[in-house]
Amino acid sequence: MKKIAFIFPGQGSQIVGMGSELYKNHQKAKEVFDAVDEALNEKLSKIIFHGDEEQLKLTSNAQPALMAVSLALVRVLENEVGKKLTDFTEIVLGHSLGEYTSLCSIGSLDISSTAKLLRIRGNSMQNSVKNIETRMVAVIGLELEIIEELLDKLEEEKDFLCEIANDNCPGQIILSGFKTSIDKFSKILSSSGARSIIDLQVSAPFHCSLMKPAADVMLKALQDVNIKKPIIKFINNVSAEFIDKPSEIKKKLIEQVYKRVRWRESIIKVSKSKIDKIIEIGSGKVLTGLNRRMKIDQDLLNLTTINDIENFIKLHGENL
């Protein structure tokens, strides 16, 4: 039996029309989208399949939408294989909102709770920075340690707030904070050897201390939610470690809103766990692209369509 890790994408992977083929052609996928619509008491599926890009890009829509697409693919895969994901998977993890998807995929969170939590999370992140000018950028071509050293020199500066939001892979670091601070720091990075500084088209500065009001909202939102102990290994974003206690998972989901996504460390953890394949399941190939840049030894695959699932089962089904 091959050892598999499934990974779930975060915001930025959304595209209008994603999942529509699944919805039209497979009952199990349709059930997922219908359940998300019911949980949110609105037709999010219409926005996903036929909405305009700006509408889908809204944090409050993009987060549950991406979860719905990934989970629809999981349910189709399970149906076609005739087994639960947990029967043939060693590890699950997700990038930012993908962490919620990963927990839902293995039954630690139910789909209704997941959709509602992601809607609350999206709204609260957006509302945390009303009337504040913020910015997020991707820094290409500088290593984490150099960026951290440069940031340390500015930490005492008044009204300066620029933090590392994502450690995605070597040579790709995401920064988040006040626009004025990131503008200033970008010039320092450019003169220190950064190959490029790329603006991210997002509606809030994710994974920095400006998101602490959103963490307070998530603390309340998660209070009465039942999270079951994962029955396979789960890696969280905040510490890049395996955790399985429901109370610890809740704590990390709250912290995750304003703390760094340690994706590089998480994937290194996976690669050292005698895993054969790392499979991204959901819209796009962003995470697989990051993982390829790390030159890890595992096979890297994507499942984004029914055709992908059929091909995967033809090639690997007997080993599941």
Stockholm file with secondary structure:
# STOCKHOLM 1.0

chainA/1-320         MKKIAFIFPGQGSQIVGMGSELYKNHQKAKEVFDAVDEALNEKLSKIIFHGDEEQLKLTSNAQPALMAVSLALVRVLENEVGKKLTDFTEIVLGHSLGEYTSLCSIGSLDISSTAKLLRIRGNSMQNSVKNIETRMVAVIGLELEIIEELLDKLEEEKDFLCEIANDNCPGQIILSGFKTSIDKFSKILSSSGARSIIDLQVSAPFHCSLMKPAADVMLKALQDVNIKKPIIKFINNVSAEFIDKPSEIKKKLIEQVYKRVRWRESIIKVSKSKIDKIIEIGSGKVLTGLNRRMKIDQDLLNLTTINDIENFIKLHGENL
#=GR chainA/1-320 SS CCCEEEEECCTTCCCTTTTHHHHHHCHHHHHHHHHHHHHHTSCHHHHHHHSCHHHHHSHHHHHHHHHHHHHHHHHHHHHHHTSCGGGSCSEEEESTTHHHHHHHHTTSSCHHHHHHHHHHHHHHHHHTTTTCCEEEEEEESCCHHHHHHHHHTTTTSTTCCEEEEEEEETTEEEEEEEHHHHHHHHHHHHHTTCSEEEECCCSSCCSSGGGHHHHHHHHHHHHTCCCCCCSSEEBCTTTCSBCCCHHHHHHHHHHHTTSCBCHHHHHHHHHTTTCSEEEEESSSSHHHHHHHHTTCSSEEEEECSHHHHHHHHHHHGGGC
#=GC SS_cons         CCCEEEEECCTTCCCTTTTHHHHHHCHHHHHHHHHHHHHHTSCHHHHHHHSCHHHHHSHHHHHHHHHHHHHHHHHHHHHHHTSCGGGSCSEEEESTTHHHHHHHHTTSSCHHHHHHHHHHHHHHHHHTTTTCCEEEEEEESCCHHHHHHHHHTTTTSTTCCEEEEEEEETTEEEEEEEHHHHHHHHHHHHHTTCSEEEECCCSSCCSSGGGHHHHHHHHHHHHTCCCCCCSSEEBCTTTCSBCCCHHHHHHHHHHHTTSCBCHHHHHHHHHTTTCSEEEEESSSSHHHHHHHHTTCSSEEEEECSHHHHHHHHHHHGGGC
//
